[in-house]
Amino acid sequence: MKKTVLAVAALLIVCALAACNQTVKQVDLDTVMSDIENSVSLPEMMELNADNLSEYGIDASDAKQFVFRIDKSGIKADEVAMFEANDADAAARIKEKLEAHLAQRANEFNNYLPEEYAVVQQSSVETYGNYVTMFVSPDASEMTSIFESYAQ
């Protein structure tokens, strides 16, 4: 009986460790962005380049690839940010900067545009291995599902 309990416990530990070490497929972020654009309605977006990342506190050298687009008009909260970081430490730095940016956007929209504030409040920054995403949109959950379909 004791051996059976130990065997079951060992099996549970192995399964738990395997679940924690979830692998993420290699993702082409431009392909994901194209799929997002074809699947959801976005306002006119402006694409940010490596030079723009410093405005968000993000070091471009932390990213292998990224797609970062923001609403061009400035009156919508919509943003799409997807990064493949060089390593776990870079992913943590990018996530921290995007979370700070999201909090700042919430403060900006709080009293200015309540509808857009609600959109920001429902958004989050997520990590998938070395990938970091931030989808700010009424369709954020669909964007997340699209990204996950490529990553998992």
Secondary structure, 3 states (H helix, E strand, C coil): CHHHHHHHHHHHHHHHHHHHCCCCCCCCHHHHHHHHHHHCCCCCEEECCHHHHHHHCCCHHHEEEEEEEEECCCCCCCEEEEEEECCHHHHHHHHHHHHHHHHHHHHHHHCCCHHHHHHHHCCCEEEECCEEEEEECCCHHHHHHHHHHHHC
